[in-house]
Amino acid sequence: MIFALAEWPQSLHNAIMVEKHPKRPRDFSLAAKLVVDIASGQIEDRKLTAEEQGKDPMAVALGRRGGLKGGAARAAKMTAEQRRESAQKAAKSRWAREN
């Protein structure tokens, strides 16, 4: 199936863009050296763990469980009346910017 760029289905485009590959050298000799370094164990070819990236392990675990964050957490704490007032304030702000 061949698509022109403008005819690509959006879902196909998103599915392709999700996979992030590590940047590899374009030069053949540098790429060969990288392969040898990985094979000999001089360079590790893996993703860093959360702890190695300097992230808090408890926060990472909370994110994996799908805990509420940001606006969803704020909305969960608000009453229906407070959510309505907040939505009205946001709508007024949006309309003020457009005019």
PDB file as gemmi writes it, atoms N, CA and C in Angstrom:
CRYST1    1.000    1.000    1.000  90.00  90.00  90.00 P 1                      
ATOM      1  N   MET A   1       0.845  -1.169   0.000  1.00  0.00           N  
ATOM      2  CA  MET A   1       0.000   0.000   0.000  1.00  0.00           C  
ATOM      3  C   MET A   1       0.892   1.233   0.000  1.00  0.00           C  
ATOM      4  N   ILE A   2       0.787   2.067  -0.991  1.00  0.00           N  
ATOM      5  CA  ILE A   2       1.614   3.264  -1.093  1.00  0.00           C  
ATOM      6  C   ILE A   2       0.720   4.480  -0.943  1.00  0.00           C  
ATOM      7  N   PHE A   3       1.105   5.379  -0.038  1.00  0.00           N  
ATOM      8  CA  PHE A   3       0.361   6.605   0.214  1.00  0.00           C  
ATOM      9  C   PHE A   3       1.225   7.795  -0.139  1.00  0.00           C  
ATOM     10  N   ALA A   4       0.606   8.807  -0.703  1.00  0.00           N  
ATOM     11  CA  ALA A   4       1.284  10.092  -0.782  1.00  0.00           C  
ATOM     12  C   ALA A   4       1.300  10.653   0.624  1.00  0.00           C  
ATOM     13  N   LEU A   5       2.233  11.535   0.921  1.00  0.00           N  
ATOM     14  CA  LEU A   5       2.393  12.051   2.281  1.00  0.00           C  
ATOM     15  C   LEU A   5       1.096  12.687   2.789  1.00  0.00           C  
ATOM     16  N   ALA A   6       0.388  13.405   1.928  1.00  0.00           N  
ATOM     17  CA  ALA A   6      -0.845  14.075   2.340  1.00  0.00           C  
ATOM     18  C   ALA A   6      -1.986  13.080   2.559  1.00  0.00           C  
ATOM     19  N   GLU A   7      -1.880  11.883   1.972  1.00  0.00           N  
ATOM     20  CA  GLU A   7      -2.954  10.911   2.071  1.00  0.00           C  
ATOM     21  C   GLU A   7      -2.777   9.924   3.216  1.00  0.00           C  
ATOM     22  N   TRP A   8      -1.678  10.011   3.969  1.00  0.00           N  
ATOM     23  CA  TRP A   8      -1.437   9.057   5.042  1.00  0.00           C  
ATOM     24  C   TRP A   8      -2.522   9.152   6.086  1.00  0.00           C  
ATOM     25  N   PRO A   9      -3.049   8.029   6.527  1.00  0.00           N  
ATOM     26  CA  PRO A   9      -3.995   8.069   7.643  1.00  0.00           C  
ATOM     27  C   PRO A   9      -3.274   8.555   8.897  1.00  0.00           C  
ATOM     28  N   GLN A  10      -3.943   9.378   9.684  1.00  0.00           N  
ATOM     29  CA  GLN A  10      -3.329   9.955  10.878  1.00  0.00           C  
ATOM     30  C   GLN A  10      -2.909   8.864  11.857  1.00  0.00           C  
ATOM     31  N   SER A  11      -3.709   7.806  11.985  1.00  0.00           N  
ATOM     32  CA  SER A  11      -3.377   6.747  12.945  1.00  0.00           C  
ATOM     33  C   SER A  11      -2.097   6.029  12.537  1.00  0.00           C  
ATOM     34  N   LEU A  12      -1.876   5.832  11.245  1.00  0.00           N  
ATOM     35  CA  LEU A  12      -0.654   5.185  10.775  1.00  0.00           C  
ATOM     36  C   LEU A  12       0.547   6.063  11.076  1.00  0.00           C  
ATOM     37  N   HIS A  13       0.395   7.358  10.848  1.00  0.00           N  
ATOM     38  CA  HIS A  13       1.484   8.295  11.127  1.00  0.00           C  
ATOM     39  C   HIS A  13       1.851   8.255  12.608  1.00  0.00           C  
ATOM     40  N   ASN A  14       0.851   8.273  13.493  1.00  0.00           N  
ATOM     41  CA  ASN A  14       1.109   8.240  14.929  1.00  0.00           C  
ATOM     42  C   ASN A  14       1.754   6.929  15.349  1.00  0.00           C  
ATOM     43  N   ALA A  15       1.337   5.831  14.759  1.00  0.00           N  
ATOM     44  CA  ALA A  15       1.906   4.534  15.119  1.00  0.00           C  
ATOM     45  C   ALA A  15       3.383   4.472  14.744  1.00  0.00           C  
ATOM     46  N   ILE A  16       3.749   5.076  13.638  1.00  0.00           N  
ATOM     47  CA  ILE A  16       5.139   5.079  13.218  1.00  0.00           C  
ATOM     48  C   ILE A  16       5.961   6.000  14.110  1.00  0.00           C  
ATOM     49  N   MET A  17       5.396   7.135  14.499  1.00  0.00           N  
ATOM     50  CA  MET A  17       6.139   8.132  15.262  1.00  0.00           C  
ATOM     51  C   MET A  17       6.337   7.737  16.726  1.00  0.00           C  
ATOM     52  N   VAL A  18       5.573   6.777  17.230  1.00  0.00           N  
ATOM     53  CA  VAL A  18       5.666   6.407  18.638  1.00  0.00           C  
ATOM     54  C   VAL A  18       7.020   5.781  18.947  1.00  0.00           C  
ATOM     55  N   GLU A  19       7.518   4.948  18.060  1.00  0.00           N  
ATOM     56  CA  GLU A  19       8.774   4.260  18.315  1.00  0.00           C  
ATOM     57  C   GLU A  19       9.942   5.235  18.176  1.00  0.00           C  
ATOM     58  N   LYS A  20      10.670   5.412  19.280  1.00  0.00           N  
ATOM     59  CA  LYS A  20      11.856   6.258  19.260  1.00  0.00           C  
ATOM     60  C   LYS A  20      13.076   5.349  19.269  1.00  0.00           C  
ATOM     61  N   HIS A  21      13.930   5.534  18.301  1.00  0.00           N  
ATOM     62  CA  HIS A  21      15.144   4.743  18.218  1.00  0.00           C  
ATOM     63  C   HIS A  21      16.323   5.617  18.625  1.00  0.00           C  
ATOM     64  N   PRO A  22      17.320   5.022  19.278  1.00  0.00           N  
ATOM     65  CA  PRO A  22      18.489   5.817  19.618  1.00  0.00           C  
ATOM     66  C   PRO A  22      19.204   6.281  18.350  1.00  0.00           C  
ATOM     67  N   LYS A  23      19.762   7.449  18.429  1.00  0.00           N  
ATOM     68  CA  LYS A  23      20.447   8.003  17.272  1.00  0.00           C  
ATOM     69  C   LYS A  23      21.731   7.225  17.023  1.00  0.00           C  
ATOM     70  N   ARG A  24      21.906   6.786  15.830  1.00  0.00           N  
ATOM     71  CA  ARG A  24      23.103   6.034  15.434  1.00  0.00           C  
ATOM     72  C   ARG A  24      23.913   6.865  14.458  1.00  0.00           C  
ATOM     73  N   PRO A  25      25.226   6.658  14.445  1.00  0.00           N  
ATOM     74  CA  PRO A  25      26.054   7.424  13.501  1.00  0.00           C  
ATOM     75  C   PRO A  25      25.734   7.059  12.054  1.00  0.00           C  
ATOM     76  N   ARG A  26      25.810   8.054  11.179  1.00  0.00           N  
ATOM     77  CA  ARG A  26      25.524   7.818   9.763  1.00  0.00           C  
ATOM     78  C   ARG A  26      26.767   7.328   9.026  1.00  0.00           C  
ATOM     79  N   ASP A  27      27.916   7.673   9.559  1.00  0.00           N  
ATOM     80  CA  ASP A  27      29.169   7.251   8.938  1.00  0.00           C  
ATOM     81  C   ASP A  27      29.371   5.757   9.185  1.00  0.00           C  
ATOM     82  N   PHE A  28      29.747   5.020   8.145  1.00  0.00           N  
ATOM     83  CA  PHE A  28      29.873   3.570   8.248  1.00  0.00           C  
ATOM     84  C   PHE A  28      30.929   3.161   9.265  1.00  0.00           C  
ATOM     85  N   SER A  29      32.077   3.826   9.256  1.00  0.00           N  
ATOM     86  CA  SER A  29      33.151   3.430  10.171  1.00  0.00           C  
ATOM     87  C   SER A  29      32.777   3.716  11.626  1.00  0.00           C  
ATOM     88  N   LEU A  30      32.080   4.826  11.876  1.00  0.00           N  
ATOM     89  CA  LEU A  30      31.652   5.131  13.242  1.00  0.00           C  
ATOM     90  C   LEU A  30      30.576   4.146  13.704  1.00  0.00           C  
ATOM     91  N   ALA A  31      29.690   3.760  12.790  1.00  0.00           N  
ATOM     92  CA  ALA A  31      28.661   2.781  13.127  1.00  0.00           C  
ATOM     93  C   ALA A  31      29.300   1.429  13.435  1.00  0.00           C  
ATOM     94  N   ALA A  32      30.309   1.041  12.670  1.00  0.00           N  
ATOM     95  CA  ALA A  32      31.003  -0.223  12.914  1.00  0.00           C  
ATOM     96  C   ALA A  32      31.707  -0.191  14.272  1.00  0.00           C  
ATOM     97  N   LYS A  33      32.325   0.928  14.606  1.00  0.00           N  
ATOM     98  CA  LYS A  33      32.985   1.055  15.908  1.00  0.00           C  
ATOM     99  C   LYS A  33      31.967   0.947  17.036  1.00  0.00           C  
ATOM    100  N   LEU A  34      30.799   1.548  16.872  1.00  0.00           N  
ATOM    101  CA  LEU A  34      29.763   1.476  17.885  1.00  0.00           C  
ATOM    102  C   LEU A  34      29.311   0.034  18.093  1.00  0.00           C  
ATOM    103  N   VAL A  35      29.143  -0.707  17.008  1.00  0.00           N  
ATOM    104  CA  VAL A  35      28.732  -2.110  17.102  1.00  0.00           C  
ATOM    105  C   VAL A  35      29.776  -2.918  17.859  1.00  0.00           C  
ATOM    106  N   VAL A  36      31.049  -2.688  17.565  1.00  0.00           N  
ATOM    107  CA  VAL A  36      32.134  -3.397  18.259  1.00  0.00           C  
ATOM    108  C   VAL A  36      32.150  -3.022  19.733  1.00  0.00           C  
ATOM    109  N   ASP A  37      31.984  -1.738  20.049  1.00  0.00           N  
ATOM    110  CA  ASP A  37      31.976  -1.293  21.442  1.00  0.00           C  
ATOM    111  C   ASP A  37      30.819  -1.916  22.222  1.00  0.00           C  
ATOM    112  N   ILE A  38      29.645  -2.009  21.601  1.00  0.00           N  
ATOM    113  CA  ILE A  38      28.495  -2.625  22.256  1.00  0.00           C  
ATOM    114  C   ILE A  38      28.749  -4.121  22.459  1.00  0.00           C  
ATOM    115  N   ALA A  39      29.278  -4.775  21.432  1.00  0.00           N  
ATOM    116  CA  ALA A  39      29.531  -6.218  21.513  1.00  0.00           C  
ATOM    117  C   ALA A  39      30.589  -6.552  22.554  1.00  0.00           C  
ATOM    118  N   SER A  40      31.584  -5.682  22.720  1.00  0.00           N  
ATOM    119  CA  SER A  40      32.654  -5.959  23.680  1.00  0.00           C  
ATOM    120  C   SER A  40      32.299  -5.510  25.094  1.00  0.00           C  
ATOM    121  N   GLY A  41      31.152  -4.825  25.254  1.00  0.00           N  
ATOM    122  CA  GLY A  41      30.711  -4.406  26.576  1.00  0.00           C  
ATOM    123  C   GLY A  41      31.274  -3.073  27.022  1.00  0.00           C  
ATOM    124  N   GLN A  42      31.963  -2.355  26.150  1.00  0.00           N  
ATOM    125  CA  GLN A  42      32.505  -1.055  26.523  1.00  0.00           C  
ATOM    126  C   GLN A  42      31.405  -0.002  26.630  1.00  0.00           C  
ATOM    127  N   ILE A  43      30.343  -0.182  25.843  1.00  0.00           N  
ATOM    128  CA  ILE A  43      29.187   0.714  25.873  1.00  0.00           C  
ATOM    129  C   ILE A  43      27.955  -0.147  26.084  1.00  0.00           C  
ATOM    130  N   GLU A  44      27.061   0.290  26.990  1.00  0.00           N  
ATOM    131  CA  GLU A  44      25.821  -0.442  27.206  1.00  0.00           C  
ATOM    132  C   GLU A  44      24.750   0.088  26.267  1.00  0.00           C  
ATOM    133  N   ASP A  45      24.061  -0.811  25.615  1.00  0.00           N  
ATOM    134  CA  ASP A  45      23.006  -0.446  24.672  1.00  0.00           C  
ATOM    135  C   ASP A  45      21.654  -0.786  25.292  1.00  0.00           C  
ATOM    136  N   ARG A  46      21.245   0.017  26.295  1.00  0.00           N  
ATOM    137  CA  ARG A  46      19.984  -0.216  26.970  1.00  0.00           C  
ATOM    138  C   ARG A  46      19.429   1.115  27.457  1.00  0.00           C  
ATOM    139  N   LYS A  47      18.172   1.091  27.834  1.00  0.00           N  
ATOM    140  CA  LYS A  47      17.550   2.294  28.385  1.00  0.00           C  
ATOM    141  C   LYS A  47      17.969   2.450  29.839  1.00  0.00           C  
ATOM    142  N   LEU A  48      18.124   3.686  30.276  1.00  0.00           N  
ATOM    143  CA  LEU A  48      18.452   3.957  31.667  1.00  0.00           C  
ATOM    144  C   LEU A  48      17.216   3.741  32.536  1.00  0.00           C  
ATOM    145  N   THR A  49      17.429   3.238  33.752  1.00  0.00           N  
ATOM    146  CA  THR A  49      16.318   3.075  34.683  1.00  0.00           C  
ATOM    147  C   THR A  49      15.945   4.430  35.255  1.00  0.00           C  
ATOM    148  N   ALA A  50      14.809   4.492  35.924  1.00  0.00           N  
ATOM    149  CA  ALA A  50      14.341   5.748  36.503  1.00  0.00           C  
ATOM    150  C   ALA A  50      15.336   6.279  37.541  1.00  0.00           C  
ATOM    151  N   GLU A  51      15.901   5.375  38.346  1.00  0.00           N  
ATOM    152  CA  GLU A  51      16.860   5.798  39.356  1.00  0.00           C  
ATOM    153  C   GLU A  51      18.116   6.369  38.709  1.00  0.00           C  
ATOM    154  N   GLU A  52      18.559   5.751  37.607  1.00  0.00           N  
ATOM    155  CA  GLU A  52      19.743   6.247  36.907  1.00  0.00           C  
ATOM    156  C   GLU A  52      19.493   7.604  36.257  1.00  0.00           C  
ATOM    157  N   GLN A  53      18.242   7.899  35.940  1.00  0.00           N  
ATOM    158  CA  GLN A  53      17.900   9.195  35.358  1.00  0.00           C  
ATOM    159  C   GLN A  53      17.685  10.253  36.424  1.00  0.00           C  
ATOM    160  N   GLY A  54      17.765   9.876  37.709  1.00  0.00           N  
ATOM    161  CA  GLY A  54      17.607  10.823  38.795  1.00  0.00           C  
ATOM    162  C   GLY A  54      16.168  11.056  39.195  1.00  0.00           C  
ATOM    163  N   LYS A  55      15.282  10.129  38.861  1.00  0.00           N  
ATOM    164  CA  LYS A  55      13.873  10.278  39.212  1.00  0.00           C  
ATOM    165  C   LYS A  55      13.592   9.578  40.539  1.00  0.00           C  
ATOM    166  N   ASP A  56      12.590  10.061  41.235  1.00  0.00           N  
ATOM    167  CA  ASP A  56      12.179   9.475  42.494  1.00  0.00           C  
ATOM    168  C   ASP A  56      11.435   8.168  42.220  1.00  0.00           C  
ATOM    169  N   PRO A  57      11.895   7.033  42.775  1.00  0.00           N  
ATOM    170  CA  PRO A  57      11.242   5.748  42.505  1.00  0.00           C  
ATOM    171  C   PRO A  57       9.768   5.715  42.915  1.00  0.00           C  
ATOM    172  N   MET A  58       9.424   6.405  43.998  1.00  0.00           N  
ATOM    173  CA  MET A  58       8.033   6.425  44.431  1.00  0.00           C  
ATOM    174  C   MET A  58       7.155   7.170  43.421  1.00  0.00           C  
ATOM    175  N   ALA A  59       7.662   8.255  42.867  1.00  0.00           N  
ATOM    176  CA  ALA A  59       6.908   9.013  41.871  1.00  0.00           C  
ATOM    177  C   ALA A  59       6.737   8.193  40.592  1.00  0.00           C  
ATOM    178  N   VAL A  60       7.766   7.442  40.226  1.00  0.00           N  
ATOM    179  CA  VAL A  60       7.685   6.599  39.037  1.00  0.00           C  
ATOM    180  C   VAL A  60       6.627   5.519  39.242  1.00  0.00           C  
ATOM    181  N   ALA A  61       6.606   4.919  40.434  1.00  0.00           N  
ATOM    182  CA  ALA A  61       5.613   3.885  40.731  1.00  0.00           C  
ATOM    183  C   ALA A  61       4.201   4.464  40.706  1.00  0.00           C  
ATOM    184  N   LEU A  62       4.031   5.676  41.222  1.00  0.00           N  
ATOM    185  CA  LEU A  62       2.723   6.319  41.195  1.00  0.00           C  
ATOM    186  C   LEU A  62       2.274   6.561  39.755  1.00  0.00           C  
ATOM    187  N   GLY A  63       3.192   6.971  38.905  1.00  0.00           N  
ATOM    188  CA  GLY A  63       2.861   7.196  37.503  1.00  0.00           C  
ATOM    189  C   GLY A  63       2.484   5.930  36.785  1.00  0.00           C  
ATOM    190  N   ARG A  64       3.115   4.818  37.124  1.00  0.00           N  
ATOM    191  CA  ARG A  64       2.789   3.546  36.488  1.00  0.00           C  
ATOM    192  C   ARG A  64       1.410   3.057  36.876  1.00  0.00           C  
ATOM    193  N   ARG A  65       0.998   3.341  38.108  1.00  0.00           N  
ATOM    194  CA  ARG A  65      -0.324   2.914  38.567  1.00  0.00           C  
ATOM    195  C   ARG A  65      -1.429   3.765  37.965  1.00  0.00           C  
ATOM    196  N   GLY A  66      -1.066   4.857  37.345  1.00  0.00           N  
ATOM    197  CA  GLY A  66      -2.074   5.719  36.745  1.00  0.00           C  
ATOM    198  C   GLY A  66      -2.726   6.643  37.749  1.00  0.00           C  
ATOM    199  N   GLY A  67      -1.965   7.081  38.749  1.00  0.00           N  
ATOM    200  CA  GLY A  67      -2.503   7.999  39.736  1.00  0.00           C  
ATOM    201  C   GLY A  67      -2.912   9.310  39.102  1.00  0.00           C  
ATOM    202  N   LEU A  68      -3.821  10.007  39.751  1.00  0.00           N  
ATOM    203  CA  LEU A  68      -4.301  11.267  39.216  1.00  0.00           C  
ATOM    204  C   LEU A  68      -3.220  12.327  39.333  1.00  0.00           C  
ATOM    205  N   LYS A  69      -3.060  13.103  38.276  1.00  0.00           N  
ATOM    206  CA  LYS A  69      -2.063  14.160  38.253  1.00  0.00           C  
ATOM    207  C   LYS A  69      -2.689  15.423  37.689  1.00  0.00           C  
ATOM    208  N   GLY A  70      -2.123  16.532  38.031  1.00  0.00           N  
ATOM    209  CA  GLY A  70      -2.493  17.804  37.430  1.00  0.00           C  
ATOM    210  C   GLY A  70      -3.953  18.149  37.582  1.00  0.00           C  
ATOM    211  N   GLY A  71      -4.567  18.502  36.457  1.00  0.00           N  
ATOM    212  CA  GLY A  71      -5.955  18.953  36.458  1.00  0.00           C  
ATOM    213  C   GLY A  71      -6.934  17.885  36.908  1.00  0.00           C  
ATOM    214  N   ALA A  72      -6.629  16.626  36.595  1.00  0.00           N  
ATOM    215  CA  ALA A  72      -7.530  15.545  37.011  1.00  0.00           C  
ATOM    216  C   ALA A  72      -7.548  15.424  38.532  1.00  0.00           C  
ATOM    217  N   ALA A  73      -6.385  15.567  39.169  1.00  0.00           N  
ATOM    218  CA  ALA A  73      -6.320  15.500  40.635  1.00  0.00           C  
ATOM    219  C   ALA A  73      -7.053  16.688  41.246  1.00  0.00           C  
ATOM    220  N   ARG A  74      -6.895  17.861  40.636  1.00  0.00           N  
ATOM    221  CA  ARG A  74      -7.564  19.058  41.141  1.00  0.00           C  
ATOM    222  C   ARG A  74      -9.077  18.908  41.014  1.00  0.00           C  
ATOM    223  N   ALA A  75      -9.543  18.409  39.876  1.00  0.00           N  
ATOM    224  CA  ALA A  75     -10.980  18.245  39.650  1.00  0.00           C  
ATOM    225  C   ALA A  75     -11.581  17.211  40.602  1.00  0.00           C  
ATOM    226  N   ALA A  76     -10.811  16.189  40.949  1.00  0.00           N  
ATOM    227  CA  ALA A  76     -11.320  15.163  41.858  1.00  0.00           C  
ATOM    228  C   ALA A  76     -11.552  15.722  43.253  1.00  0.00           C  
ATOM    229  N   LYS A  77     -10.788  16.747  43.636  1.00  0.00           N  
ATOM    230  CA  LYS A  77     -10.924  17.343  44.966  1.00  0.00           C  
ATOM    231  C   LYS A  77     -12.045  18.378  45.028  1.00  0.00           C  
ATOM    232  N   MET A  78     -12.503  18.868  43.876  1.00  0.00           N  
ATOM    233  CA  MET A  78     -13.489  19.951  43.842  1.00  0.00           C  
ATOM    234  C   MET A  78     -14.914  19.413  43.875  1.00  0.00           C  
ATOM    235  N   THR A  79     -15.813  20.223  44.395  1.00  0.00           N  
ATOM    236  CA  THR A  79     -17.235  19.885  44.349  1.00  0.00           C  
ATOM    237  C   THR A  79     -17.759  20.226  42.957  1.00  0.00           C  
ATOM    238  N   ALA A  80     -18.970  19.788  42.658  1.00  0.00           N  
ATOM    239  CA  ALA A  80     -19.575  20.067  41.355  1.00  0.00           C  
ATOM    240  C   ALA A  80     -19.726  21.581  41.156  1.00  0.00           C  
ATOM    241  N   GLU A  81     -20.085  22.290  42.195  1.00  0.00           N  
ATOM    242  CA  GLU A  81     -20.243  23.753  42.111  1.00  0.00           C  
ATOM    243  C   GLU A  81     -18.901  24.428  41.820  1.00  0.00           C  
ATOM    244  N   GLN A  82     -17.847  23.972  42.476  1.00  0.00           N  
ATOM    245  CA  GLN A  82     -16.528  24.553  42.246  1.00  0.00           C  
ATOM    246  C   GLN A  82     -16.049  24.276  40.823  1.00  0.00           C  
ATOM    247  N   ARG A  83     -16.301  23.062  40.307  1.00  0.00           N  
ATOM    248  CA  ARG A  83     -15.918  22.739  38.925  1.00  0.00           C  
ATOM    249  C   ARG A  83     -16.672  23.615  37.936  1.00  0.00           C  
ATOM    250  N   ARG A  84     -17.963  23.843  38.189  1.00  0.00           N  
ATOM    251  CA  ARG A  84     -18.773  24.690  37.301  1.00  0.00           C  
ATOM    252  C   ARG A  84     -18.230  26.110  37.289  1.00  0.00           C  
ATOM    253  N   GLU A  85     -17.915  26.661  38.456  1.00  0.00           N  
ATOM    254  CA  GLU A  85     -17.381  28.021  38.531  1.00  0.00           C  
ATOM    255  C   GLU A  85     -16.024  28.125  37.824  1.00  0.00           C  
ATOM    256  N   SER A  86     -15.204  27.117  37.999  1.00  0.00           N  
ATOM    257  CA  SER A  86     -13.895  27.108  37.342  1.00  0.00           C  
ATOM    258  C   SER A  86     -14.045  27.057  35.817  1.00  0.00           C  
ATOM    259  N   ALA A  87     -14.996  26.250  35.347  1.00  0.00           N  
ATOM    260  CA  ALA A  87     -15.228  26.135  33.904  1.00  0.00           C  
ATOM    261  C   ALA A  87     -15.755  27.444  33.331  1.00  0.00           C  
ATOM    262  N   GLN A  88     -16.641  28.104  34.070  1.00  0.00           N  
ATOM    263  CA  GLN A  88     -17.156  29.395  33.602  1.00  0.00           C  
ATOM    264  C   GLN A  88     -16.045  30.440  33.535  1.00  0.00           C  
ATOM    265  N   LYS A  89     -15.186  30.453  34.533  1.00  0.00           N  
ATOM    266  CA  LYS A  89     -14.066  31.405  34.549  1.00  0.00           C  
ATOM    267  C   LYS A  89     -13.131  31.147  33.360  1.00  0.00           C  
ATOM    268  N   ALA A  90     -12.850  29.870  33.072  1.00  0.00           N  
ATOM    269  CA  ALA A  90     -11.983  29.525  31.948  1.00  0.00           C  
ATOM    270  C   ALA A  90     -12.617  29.935  30.621  1.00  0.00           C  
ATOM    271  N   ALA A  91     -13.926  29.723  30.477  1.00  0.00           N  
ATOM    272  CA  ALA A  91     -14.618  30.082  29.241  1.00  0.00           C  
ATOM    273  C   ALA A  91     -14.594  31.594  29.037  1.00  0.00           C  
ATOM    274  N   LYS A  92     -14.827  32.357  30.105  1.00  0.00           N  
ATOM    275  CA  LYS A  92     -14.768  33.815  29.993  1.00  0.00           C  
ATOM    276  C   LYS A  92     -13.383  34.280  29.584  1.00  0.00           C  
ATOM    277  N   SER A  93     -12.361  33.632  30.145  1.00  0.00           N  
ATOM    278  CA  SER A  93     -10.980  33.987  29.802  1.00  0.00           C  
ATOM    279  C   SER A  93     -10.686  33.695  28.328  1.00  0.00           C  
ATOM    280  N   ARG A  94     -11.156  32.541  27.828  1.00  0.00           N  
ATOM    281  CA  ARG A  94     -10.944  32.210  26.421  1.00  0.00           C  
ATOM    282  C   ARG A  94     -11.649  33.188  25.495  1.00  0.00           C  
ATOM    283  N   TRP A  95     -12.907  33.557  25.819  1.00  0.00           N  
ATOM    284  CA  TRP A  95     -13.648  34.484  24.983  1.00  0.00           C  
ATOM    285  C   TRP A  95     -13.015  35.874  25.008  1.00  0.00           C  
ATOM    286  N   ALA A  96     -12.446  36.261  26.141  1.00  0.00           N  
ATOM    287  CA  ALA A  96     -11.802  37.582  26.238  1.00  0.00           C  
ATOM    288  C   ALA A  96     -10.574  37.658  25.347  1.00  0.00           C  
ATOM    289  N   ARG A  97      -9.839  36.550  25.224  1.00  0.00           N  
ATOM    290  CA  ARG A  97      -8.639  36.532  24.374  1.00  0.00           C  
ATOM    291  C   ARG A  97      -8.998  36.592  22.900  1.00  0.00           C  
ATOM    292  N   GLU A  98     -10.115  35.979  22.508  1.00  0.00           N  
ATOM    293  CA  GLU A  98     -10.501  35.918  21.090  1.00  0.00           C  
ATOM    294  C   GLU A  98     -11.012  37.261  20.600  1.00  0.00           C  
ATOM    295  N   ASN A  99     -11.602  38.063  21.451  1.00  0.00           N  
ATOM    296  CA  ASN A  99     -12.180  39.321  21.004  1.00  0.00           C  
ATOM    297  C   ASN A  99     -11.226  40.461  21.133  1.00  0.00           C  
TER     298      ASN A  99                                                      
END                                                                             
